[in-house]
């Protein structure tokens, strides 16, 4: 019994730690558009749409947000709800497997609500077709019964604002994409913008962050606010446990070294992928499945989490024959590139 109690207590503690981490991340989210850092063009577009809707006393047009993970798509959906004083309903594409699931959510919406669908490109086709009608005509047809006796009951919906978020906008069918009144793409952040994000987050967390330490964290955050805030919290942990609580360069660099984040922002998995291509496969080309097996990860993880950053930094190329490391990758690892790689992919 004691072992069961100990195990139960451990699980509760783990759950509490996860909840604490999520609460900390949520606390750092901007609440209104004026607090949102970066994405100047998209912020201007969104402000115009929201201001115009406020003047008309109507719900804003539907909004589609695309871009890599961690740049603020969910935060912007929350801001839209806050700016329109509507309630926010959140779901995700994979969670809606049947049209009935979507109909249940839509029928519970109230006037002016914001309906946020994360990973909207993964909606099931029947639900997707129902969403077309809901977004355009604010109604859904609920089918009751099966076979020849089935009856379609039209259900009128209040005017709401659908906000879709996707990391792969190309997978969205054109009929769905065309129903959004505003389509915005979020770009990676500059180091200067990330320094602003970190300064704001440090203030909210009550952390004294040196400007030099903030610049160091920003330079290793891969242009992503979510990563910047995560590194800030881990550096804060190190400063509180091993230091004075003051987040200076010593504490920051020690924390980054502990969590294996190198000066270019590559983490353990990034370095493992580069090392596998350069050391095990001589720079490539190597297939995705083989590469994933070499680093003991799923191919989808390598393709969606690791590759975009390495390609953007010029350390990897995708070719018809497979993945190839560039001369920059060899240089980063302190290796000499084979002549073919040095010539073809510099």
Buried (B, 14 or more C-beta within 10 A) or exposed (E): EEEEEEEEEEEEEEEEEEEEEEEBBEEBBBEEBEEBBBBEEBBEBBEEBBEEBEEEEBBBBBBBBBBBBBBBBBBBBBBBBBBBEBEBBBBBBEBBEEBEBBBEBBBEBEEBBBBBBBBBBBBBEBBBBBBBBBBEEBEBEBEEEEEEEEEEEEEEBEEBBBBBBBBEBEEBEEEBBEBBBBBBBBBBBEBEBBBBBBBBBBEEBEBEBBEEBBBBBBBBBBBBBBBBBBBBBBBBBBBBEEBEEBBBEBBBBBBBEEBEBBEBBBBEBBBBBBBBBBBEBEBBBBBBEBBBBBBEBEBEBBBBBBBBBBBEBEBBBBEEEBBBBBBBBBBBBEBEBBEEBBEBBE
